[in-house]
Amino acid sequence: MVLHYMPVGSDAATELLPTPEQREKMYRRIREFRGSKPIFSMDFQNDAEYVGGCIAGGRRYLHINAKGDVEPCVFIHYSNVNIHDTSLLDALKSPIFMAYHKGQPFNDNMLRPCPMLENPEYLRKMVKETGAVNTDYQSPEEVDALCDRTTPYAENWKPTADRLRESSKSGCRKGE
């Protein structure tokens, strides 16, 4: 499993996010591994096509932090419920998880699956509409600050993601 840097916390350094060129290189390299190794290497950000979008929000996984807050993702620290006060099934029916469910997929381009990193307008809307609160106890931040920080990344990645999607659709998979 390959994970990309995620700019979580109020002091997160966005300059550590992969550039579009670095991310494309990772996309191509993982596909090379698959063609030459007897194992399916998984790239958390670039392989949403294999799972139909973002896997978070209870769709395929969720995160429960050390204090028991049930969060849609290990990287998205907003919640409406705590596992100490509710069942897991009821947590999955909480407003933030239902918003995730309704919003999936967050983008038709499976190279842009994340509501925080590639589609921050969705995360901002879901948190505000559901009244979810920040559950990052070490470095809390408002959703607007987080989304303002990830919007430039989303805008910079979009042209590369769109080009890769188009080349994939047209069958131009050489070198991928």
MIDREN-584640 format. One line per field, with one value per atom (N, C-alpha, C): x, y, z; atom name; residue number from 1. Coordinates in Angstrom, 3 decimals, always signed. Layout:
MIDREN-584640
X <- c(X;...) .
Y <- c(Y;...) .
Z <- c(Z;...) .
atomo <- c(CA;...) .
num <- c(NUM;...) .
***
This chain:
MIDREN-584640
X <- c(+0.847;+0.000;+0.892;+0.636;+1.364;+0.439;+0.890;+0.120;+0.875;+0.167;+0.753;+0.668;+1.518;+1.468;+0.119;-0.475;-1.742;-1.521;-1.889;-1.604;-2.607;-2.514;-3.466;-2.892;-3.715;-3.312;-3.009;-3.241;-3.133;-1.730;-0.716;+0.645;+1.215;+0.348;+0.793;+1.487;+2.541;+3.350;+2.878;+2.176;+1.659;+2.775;+3.925;+5.026;+5.529;+5.097;+5.464;+4.522;+3.417;+2.515;+3.241;+2.979;+3.649;+3.195;+4.133;+3.780;+2.985;+2.288;+1.618;+2.590;+3.802;+4.793;+5.192;+5.382;+5.728;+4.578;+3.372;+2.215;+2.014;+2.209;+2.101;+3.172;+4.361;+5.438;+5.044;+4.450;+3.983;+2.900;+1.978;+0.898;+1.495;+2.439;+3.057;+3.913;+4.643;+5.530;+4.746;+3.669;+2.842;+2.304;+1.896;+1.394;+2.505;+3.734;+4.873;+5.083;+4.982;+5.120;+4.092;+2.879;+1.812;+2.085;+2.746;+3.055;+4.249;+5.035;+6.261;+6.359;+5.451;+5.501;+4.193;+4.267;+3.051;+2.267;+2.092;+1.372;+0.656;-0.493;-1.219;-0.821;+0.079;+0.472;-0.666;-1.032;-2.165;-1.676;-2.137;-1.808;-3.074;-3.059;-4.244;-4.906;-4.134;-4.706;-4.991;-4.182;-4.289;-5.019;-5.597;-6.257;-7.740;-8.393;-9.827;-10.646;-10.121;-10.852;-11.113;-10.275;-10.443;-11.475;-11.851;-12.819;-13.994;-14.064;-15.199;-15.182;-14.016;-13.924;-13.245;-13.507;-12.960;-13.523;-12.656;-13.104;-13.591;-13.408;-13.712;-15.203;-15.505;-16.881;-17.728;-17.069;-17.799;-18.103;-17.720;-17.961;-17.143;-15.885;-15.002;-14.221;-14.129;-13.425;-13.804;-13.409;-13.576;-12.453;-12.412;-11.362;-11.983;-11.509;-11.907;-10.638;-10.638;-9.415;-9.279;-8.191;-7.874;-8.923;-9.655;-10.693;-12.057;-12.128;-13.371;-14.211;-13.747;-14.491;-14.470;-15.627;-15.731;-15.628;-14.518;-14.194;-14.320;-14.659;-14.797;-13.484;-12.363;-11.064;-9.985;-8.909;-7.797;-7.199;-7.420;-6.897;-7.922;-9.171;-10.225;-10.815;-10.396;-10.733;-11.943;-13.098;-14.372;-15.370;-16.195;-17.112;-18.348;-19.384;-20.614;-20.825;-20.048;-20.328;-19.061;-19.242;-18.173;-18.614;-17.733;-18.051;-18.420;-18.031;-18.385;-19.855;-20.473;-21.854;-22.847;-22.349;-23.238;-22.674;-23.511;-23.038;-22.356;-21.588;-20.924;-21.960;-23.016;-24.070;-24.704;-24.967;-25.543;-24.533;-23.251;-22.226;-22.239;-22.411;-22.463;-23.706;-24.695;-25.916;-25.847;-24.724;-24.587;-24.546;-24.802;-24.861;-23.629;-22.422;-21.233;-21.084;-21.381;-21.273;-22.367;-23.539;-24.602;-24.270;-23.613;-23.192;-22.147;-21.230;-20.256;-20.974;-21.909;-22.657;-23.359;-24.025;-24.751;-23.810;-22.630;-21.712;-20.842;-20.801;-19.910;-20.412;-19.559;-18.176;-18.095;-17.044;-16.886;-16.448;-16.041;-15.604;-15.724;-16.106;-16.171;-14.775;-13.778;-12.411;-11.858;-11.627;-11.170;-9.735;-9.074;-7.777;-7.944;-9.203;-9.517;-10.600;-10.317;-11.363;-11.626;-10.646;-10.693;-11.443;-12.355;-13.062;-12.206;-11.053;-10.171;-9.104;-8.445;-7.274;-7.607;-8.572;-8.865;-10.201;-11.069;-12.405;-12.777;-11.958;-12.179;-13.522;-14.129;-15.446;-16.472;-16.297;-17.209;-17.002;-15.762;-15.506;-16.040;-15.756;-16.226;-17.755;-18.438;-19.904;-20.417;-19.824;-20.296;-20.126;-18.980;-18.728;-19.694;-19.873;-20.761;-22.224;-22.673;-24.079;-24.426;-23.449;-23.743;-23.422;-22.759;-22.396;-21.290;-20.520;-19.409;-18.381;-17.752;-16.759;-15.363;-14.358;-12.988;-12.586;-11.964;-11.562;-10.050;-9.307;-7.845;-7.423;-7.088;-6.787;-5.370;-4.513;-3.130;-2.974;-3.639;-3.475;-4.803;-5.801;-7.131;-7.150;-8.079;-8.253;-9.684;-10.131;-11.454;-11.416;-12.550;-12.619;-12.270;-12.620;-12.278;-10.767;-10.037;-8.579;-7.982;-8.455;-7.965;-8.267;-9.497;-9.898;-9.225;-9.019;-8.278;-6.847;-6.280;-4.926;-4.843;-5.886;-5.833;-6.383;-7.103;-7.657;-6.576;-5.470;-4.444;-3.905;-3.752;-3.294;-4.312;-5.583;-6.640;-6.613;-6.473;-6.448;-5.208;-4.064;-2.829;-2.839;-3.476;-3.511;-4.541;-5.600;-6.709;-6.278;-5.472;-5.111;-4.369;-3.471;-2.747;-3.696;-4.545;-5.511;-6.442;-6.891;-7.780;-7.060;-5.808;-5.030;-4.817;-4.459;-4.251;-5.541;-6.639;-7.932;-8.249;-8.045;-8.337;-7.447;-6.162;-5.271;-5.650;-6.136;-6.581;-7.831;-8.755;-9.990;-9.718;-8.748;-8.485;-7.625;-7.255;-6.490;-4.996;-4.552;-3.121;-2.462;-2.296;-1.724;-0.237;+0.393;+1.833;+2.578;+3.457;+4.278;+3.589;+2.340;+1.643;+1.733) .
Y <- c(-1.175;+0.000;+1.237;+2.110;+3.365;+4.484;+5.293;+6.443;+7.715;+8.716;+10.014;+10.859;+11.843;+12.779;+13.498;+13.608;+14.320;+15.479;+16.692;+17.880;+18.076;+17.229;+17.232;+18.001;+18.826;+19.614;+21.043;+21.950;+23.373;+23.810;+23.029;+23.401;+22.518;+21.822;+20.917;+21.688;+21.107;+21.738;+21.275;+22.130;+21.757;+21.576;+22.151;+21.976;+20.531;+19.704;+18.293;+17.437;+18.014;+17.277;+16.958;+15.793;+15.496;+16.458;+16.835;+17.677;+16.814;+17.420;+16.605;+15.665;+16.118;+15.272;+14.081;+14.325;+13.236;+12.249;+12.776;+11.894;+11.065;+11.666;+10.900;+9.817;+10.144;+9.149;+7.966;+8.250;+7.194;+6.357;+7.021;+6.346;+5.349;+5.793;+4.939;+3.840;+4.167;+3.186;+2.042;+2.356;+1.307;+0.376;+0.924;+0.099;-0.767;-0.260;-1.067;-2.246;-1.985;-3.071;-4.161;-3.748;-4.727;-5.595;-5.015;-5.770;-6.692;-6.498;-7.279;-8.084;-7.856;-8.551;-9.312;-10.455;-11.237;-10.749;-9.425;-8.843;-7.589;-7.309;-6.101;-4.997;-4.129;-2.965;-1.964;-1.377;-0.459;+0.944;+1.913;+3.319;+4.001;+4.398;+4.939;+6.072;+6.971;+8.112;+7.813;+6.990;+6.823;+5.557;+4.817;+3.566;+3.505;+4.632;+4.642;+3.916;+3.790;+3.076;+1.624;+1.057;-0.334;-0.509;+0.586;+0.514;+1.468;+2.131;+3.003;+4.340;+4.878;+6.184;+6.107;+7.096;+7.155;+5.997;+5.322;+4.175;+4.579;+5.844;+6.298;+6.533;+7.058;+7.382;+6.157;+5.042;+3.819;+2.990;+3.485;+2.739;+1.452;+1.546;+0.400;+0.460;+1.649;+1.790;+3.112;+3.227;+4.440;+4.455;+5.489;+5.603;+5.958;+5.326;+5.681;+6.148;+7.412;+7.945;+7.468;+7.847;+7.378;+7.776;+8.856;+9.285;+8.691;+7.917;+7.252;+7.963;+9.094;+9.793;+8.958;+8.763;+7.976;+8.953;+8.846;+9.774;+9.052;+9.779;+9.158;+8.594;+9.162;+8.779;+9.094;+8.362;+8.619;+10.002;+10.557;+11.877;+13.000;+12.656;+13.680;+13.657;+14.640;+14.657;+15.533;+15.049;+15.703;+14.599;+14.807;+13.747;+14.323;+13.509;+13.818;+12.881;+11.793;+10.763;+10.180;+9.596;+8.935;+7.503;+6.550;+5.137;+4.787;+5.611;+5.377;+5.696;+6.460;+6.897;+6.271;+5.555;+5.027;+3.734;+2.982;+1.759;+2.121;+1.193;+1.423;+1.600;+0.824;+0.954;+2.341;+2.840;+4.187;+5.253;+5.025;+5.969;+6.069;+4.935;+4.930;+5.657;+5.836;+6.567;+8.036;+8.450;+9.834;+10.775;+12.059;+13.008;+13.040;+13.037;+13.123;+11.869;+10.698;+9.468;+9.388;+9.865;+9.881;+10.856;+11.971;+12.925;+12.282;+11.546;+10.810;+9.850;+9.114;+8.118;+8.782;+9.893;+10.598;+11.221;+11.636;+12.342;+11.461;+10.168;+9.270;+8.981;+8.896;+9.328;+10.851;+11.375;+12.833;+13.428;+12.560;+13.026;+11.869;+12.143;+11.097;+10.609;+11.434;+11.041;+10.324;+9.039;+8.242;+8.562;+9.465;+9.961;+11.202;+11.518;+12.648;+12.209;+11.193;+10.612;+11.281;+11.964;+12.407;+13.724;+13.775;+15.025;+16.077;+15.690;+16.669;+17.146;+16.215;+16.559;+16.979;+16.335;+16.656;+17.354;+17.330;+17.929;+18.640;+19.591;+20.178;+20.887;+21.283;+21.907;+20.934;+19.630;+18.636;+18.486;+18.417;+18.285;+19.499;+20.671;+21.909;+21.874;+21.516;+21.463;+20.399;+19.207;+18.129;+18.486;+19.019;+19.359;+20.446;+21.467;+22.570;+22.136;+21.378;+20.968;+19.964;+19.167;+18.141;+18.579;+19.706;+20.163;+19.335;+18.615;+17.823;+18.763;+18.274;+19.086;+18.512;+19.361;+18.925;+18.006;+16.899;+15.907;+15.678;+16.639;+16.571;+17.295;+16.541;+17.129;+17.675;+17.266;+17.743;+19.055;+19.164;+20.337;+20.679;+21.095;+21.330;+22.457;+22.304;+23.365;+23.352;+24.520;+24.653;+24.101;+23.606;+23.008;+24.017;+25.283;+26.280;+26.422;+26.392;+26.509;+25.309;+24.116;+22.909;+22.954;+23.263;+23.273;+24.393;+25.534;+26.609;+26.166;+25.333;+24.856;+23.777;+22.958;+21.878;+22.266;+23.372;+23.800;+24.022;+24.696;+24.845;+23.500;+22.534;+21.208;+20.585;+20.655;+20.093;+20.725;+22.028;+22.736;+22.372;+22.197;+21.848;+20.414;+19.513;+18.097;+17.830;+18.586;+18.328;+18.148;+19.026;+18.817;+17.495;+17.128;+15.870;+14.693;+14.759;+13.684;+13.522;+14.627;+14.562;+13.967;+14.354;+13.815;+12.310;+11.876;+10.445;+9.653;+10.224;+9.548;+9.409;+10.459;+10.414;+9.405;+9.369;+8.410;+6.980;+6.787;+5.480;+5.055;+5.971;+5.683;+5.319;+5.984;+5.777;+4.539;+3.849;+2.633;+2.858;+4.072;+4.380;+4.031;+2.792;+2.359;+2.045;+2.254;+1.986;+2.820;+2.171;+2.885;+3.127;+2.706;+2.896;+1.642) .
Z <- c(+0.000;+0.000;+0.000;-0.929;-1.030;-0.580;+0.354;+0.827;+0.488;+0.038;-0.241;+1.025;+1.128;+2.250;+2.247;+3.424;+3.570;+4.541;+4.152;+4.968;+6.109;+7.112;+8.222;+9.410;+10.007;+11.165;+10.771;+11.682;+11.370;+10.958;+11.297;+10.924;+9.816;+9.082;+8.022;+6.897;+6.388;+5.341;+3.962;+3.254;+1.937;+0.909;+1.154;+0.198;+0.162;+1.111;+1.105;+0.255;-0.186;-1.073;-2.376;-2.965;-4.237;-5.328;-6.178;-7.323;-8.316;-9.255;-10.274;-10.994;-11.242;-11.913;-11.037;-9.753;-8.837;-8.698;-8.634;-8.498;-9.758;-10.920;-12.166;-12.221;-11.777;-11.747;-10.858;-9.711;-8.809;-9.491;-10.156;-10.896;-11.884;-12.673;-13.700;-13.076;-12.024;-11.386;-10.751;-10.077;-9.464;-10.544;-11.675;-12.768;-13.375;-13.387;-13.831;-12.882;-11.565;-10.586;-10.854;-11.109;-11.340;-12.559;-13.544;-14.751;-14.600;-13.558;-13.420;-12.120;-11.193;-9.903;-9.681;-9.002;-8.760;-7.533;-7.441;-6.312;-6.797;-6.206;-6.571;-5.609;-6.052;-5.259;-5.332;-4.208;-4.155;-3.815;-4.567;-4.357;-3.849;-2.599;-1.928;-2.712;-3.293;-4.020;-5.478;-6.124;-7.571;-8.012;-7.096;-7.469;-7.133;-7.086;-6.782;-7.831;-9.043;-10.094;-9.702;-8.846;-8.440;-7.335;-6.687;-5.590;-5.772;-6.926;-7.226;-6.515;-6.200;-5.554;-4.204;-3.389;-2.033;-1.213;-0.469;+0.328;+1.713;+2.071;+3.428;+3.649;+4.809;+5.152;+5.439;+5.787;+6.083;+4.857;+3.702;+2.473;+2.447;+2.759;+2.878;+4.200;+4.740;+6.010;+6.679;+7.948;+8.744;+9.764;+10.568;+11.576;+12.916;+13.959;+15.324;+16.023;+16.450;+17.057;+18.511;+19.151;+20.502;+21.537;+21.294;+22.233;+21.894;+20.794;+20.433;+19.385;+18.887;+17.839;+16.563;+15.965;+14.737;+13.568;+12.847;+11.760;+10.416;+9.367;+8.055;+7.515;+7.938;+7.391;+8.420;+8.386;+9.290;+9.044;+7.858;+7.522;+7.673;+7.906;+7.988;+9.393;+10.186;+11.610;+11.911;+11.459;+11.753;+12.048;+13.069;+13.473;+14.153;+14.175;+14.908;+16.093;+16.149;+17.148;+17.760;+18.938;+19.652;+19.938;+19.709;+19.875;+21.317;+22.275;+23.675;+23.944;+23.037;+23.232;+22.261;+21.263;+20.228;+19.656;+18.997;+18.342;+17.024;+16.517;+15.238;+14.129;+14.160;+13.151;+13.207;+14.402;+14.517;+14.101;+14.365;+13.912;+12.392;+11.727;+10.262;+9.723;+10.585;+10.192;+10.619;+11.205;+11.665;+10.464;+10.697;+9.581;+8.675;+9.236;+8.382;+7.522;+8.087;+7.305;+6.238;+6.536;+5.521;+4.401;+4.731;+3.701;+2.790;+3.375;+2.563;+1.627;+2.188;+1.400;+0.216;+0.464;-0.604;-1.633;-1.203;-2.084;-2.970;-2.683;-3.423;-4.830;-5.819;-5.760;-5.794;-5.235;-5.164;-6.491;-7.411;-8.720;-9.702;-10.928;-11.949;-12.338;-12.143;-12.438;-11.206;-11.335;-10.205;-9.783;-10.500;-10.049;-9.183;-8.878;-7.994;-7.000;-6.179;-5.339;-3.994;-3.449;-2.050;-1.865;-0.890;-0.643;+0.067;+0.576;+1.201;+0.224;-0.445;-1.240;-2.668;-3.300;-4.696;-4.916;-3.927;-4.030;-2.732;-2.284;-0.958;-0.801;-1.894;-1.778;-1.194;-1.433;-0.873;+0.625;+1.061;+2.496;+3.242;+2.730;+3.365;+3.530;+2.465;+2.477;+3.456;+3.427;+4.308;+5.776;+6.135;+7.535;+7.998;+7.178;+7.572;+7.635;+6.645;+6.619;+7.707;+8.151;+9.150;+10.577;+10.716;+12.056;+12.683;+11.874;+12.403;+13.035;+14.089;+14.796;+14.573;+14.703;+14.528;+15.677;+15.343;+16.339;+16.322;+15.799;+15.836;+17.112;+18.146;+19.450;+19.554;+18.652;+18.679;+17.922;+16.773;+15.929;+15.252;+16.043;+15.476;+14.443;+13.498;+12.517;+11.987;+11.641;+11.046;+9.625;+9.180;+7.850;+6.754;+6.948;+5.929;+5.778;+6.877;+6.813;+6.079;+6.404;+5.745;+4.245;+3.896;+2.483;+1.701;+2.343;+1.669;+1.364;+2.237;+2.051;+0.960;+0.806;-0.181;-1.553;-1.647;-2.941;-4.007;-3.710;-4.752;-5.253;-4.353;-4.771;-5.725;-5.368;-6.220;-7.604;-7.650;-8.939;-9.757;-9.090;-9.794;-10.312;-9.573;-9.959;-11.056;-11.119;-12.045;-13.499;-14.100;-15.510;-15.759;-14.858;-15.016;-14.844;-13.833;-13.605;-14.800;-15.357;-16.525;-17.731;-17.948;-19.067;-18.893;-17.689;-17.440;-17.633;-17.202;-17.387;-18.860;-19.627;-21.061;-21.773;-21.427;-22.086;-21.701;-20.500;-20.053;-20.810;-21.027;-21.769;-23.220;-23.824;-25.246;-25.499;-24.436;-24.599;-24.728;-24.497;-24.585;-23.269;-23.002;-21.722;-21.810;-22.937;-23.043;-22.009;-21.301;-20.330;-19.009;-18.888;-17.614;-16.783) .
atomo <- c(N;CA;C;N;CA;C;N;CA;C;N;CA;C;N;CA;C;N;CA;C;N;CA;C;N;CA;C;N;CA;C;N;CA;C;N;CA;C;N;CA;C;N;CA;C;N;CA;C;N;CA;C;N;CA;C;N;CA;C;N;CA;C;N;CA;C;N;CA;C;N;CA;C;N;CA;C;N;CA;C;N;CA;C;N;CA;C;N;CA;C;N;CA;C;N;CA;C;N;CA;C;N;CA;C;N;CA;C;N;CA;C;N;CA;C;N;CA;C;N;CA;C;N;CA;C;N;CA;C;N;CA;C;N;CA;C;N;CA;C;N;CA;C;N;CA;C;N;CA;C;N;CA;C;N;CA;C;N;CA;C;N;CA;C;N;CA;C;N;CA;C;N;CA;C;N;CA;C;N;CA;C;N;CA;C;N;CA;C;N;CA;C;N;CA;C;N;CA;C;N;CA;C;N;CA;C;N;CA;C;N;CA;C;N;CA;C;N;CA;C;N;CA;C;N;CA;C;N;CA;C;N;CA;C;N;CA;C;N;CA;C;N;CA;C;N;CA;C;N;CA;C;N;CA;C;N;CA;C;N;CA;C;N;CA;C;N;CA;C;N;CA;C;N;CA;C;N;CA;C;N;CA;C;N;CA;C;N;CA;C;N;CA;C;N;CA;C;N;CA;C;N;CA;C;N;CA;C;N;CA;C;N;CA;C;N;CA;C;N;CA;C;N;CA;C;N;CA;C;N;CA;C;N;CA;C;N;CA;C;N;CA;C;N;CA;C;N;CA;C;N;CA;C;N;CA;C;N;CA;C;N;CA;C;N;CA;C;N;CA;C;N;CA;C;N;CA;C;N;CA;C;N;CA;C;N;CA;C;N;CA;C;N;CA;C;N;CA;C;N;CA;C;N;CA;C;N;CA;C;N;CA;C;N;CA;C;N;CA;C;N;CA;C;N;CA;C;N;CA;C;N;CA;C;N;CA;C;N;CA;C;N;CA;C;N;CA;C;N;CA;C;N;CA;C;N;CA;C;N;CA;C;N;CA;C;N;CA;C;N;CA;C;N;CA;C;N;CA;C;N;CA;C;N;CA;C;N;CA;C;N;CA;C;N;CA;C;N;CA;C;N;CA;C;N;CA;C;N;CA;C;N;CA;C;N;CA;C;N;CA;C;N;CA;C;N;CA;C;N;CA;C;N;CA;C;N;CA;C;N;CA;C;N;CA;C;N;CA;C;N;CA;C;N;CA;C;N;CA;C;N;CA;C;N;CA;C;N;CA;C;N;CA;C;N;CA;C;N;CA;C;N;CA;C;N;CA;C;N;CA;C;N;CA;C;N;CA;C;N;CA;C;N;CA;C;N;CA;C;N;CA;C;N;CA;C) .
num <- c(1;1;1;2;2;2;3;3;3;4;4;4;5;5;5;6;6;6;7;7;7;8;8;8;9;9;9;10;10;10;11;11;11;12;12;12;13;13;13;14;14;14;15;15;15;16;16;16;17;17;17;18;18;18;19;19;19;20;20;20;21;21;21;22;22;22;23;23;23;24;24;24;25;25;25;26;26;26;27;27;27;28;28;28;29;29;29;30;30;30;31;31;31;32;32;32;33;33;33;34;34;34;35;35;35;36;36;36;37;37;37;38;38;38;39;39;39;40;40;40;41;41;41;42;42;42;43;43;43;44;44;44;45;45;45;46;46;46;47;47;47;48;48;48;49;49;49;50;50;50;51;51;51;52;52;52;53;53;53;54;54;54;55;55;55;56;56;56;57;57;57;58;58;58;59;59;59;60;60;60;61;61;61;62;62;62;63;63;63;64;64;64;65;65;65;66;66;66;67;67;67;68;68;68;69;69;69;70;70;70;71;71;71;72;72;72;73;73;73;74;74;74;75;75;75;76;76;76;77;77;77;78;78;78;79;79;79;80;80;80;81;81;81;82;82;82;83;83;83;84;84;84;85;85;85;86;86;86;87;87;87;88;88;88;89;89;89;90;90;90;91;91;91;92;92;92;93;93;93;94;94;94;95;95;95;96;96;96;97;97;97;98;98;98;99;99;99;100;100;100;101;101;101;102;102;102;103;103;103;104;104;104;105;105;105;106;106;106;107;107;107;108;108;108;109;109;109;110;110;110;111;111;111;112;112;112;113;113;113;114;114;114;115;115;115;116;116;116;117;117;117;118;118;118;119;119;119;120;120;120;121;121;121;122;122;122;123;123;123;124;124;124;125;125;125;126;126;126;127;127;127;128;128;128;129;129;129;130;130;130;131;131;131;132;132;132;133;133;133;134;134;134;135;135;135;136;136;136;137;137;137;138;138;138;139;139;139;140;140;140;141;141;141;142;142;142;143;143;143;144;144;144;145;145;145;146;146;146;147;147;147;148;148;148;149;149;149;150;150;150;151;151;151;152;152;152;153;153;153;154;154;154;155;155;155;156;156;156;157;157;157;158;158;158;159;159;159;160;160;160;161;161;161;162;162;162;163;163;163;164;164;164;165;165;165;166;166;166;167;167;167;168;168;168;169;169;169;170;170;170;171;171;171;172;172;172;173;173;173;174;174;174;175;175;175;176;176;176) .
***
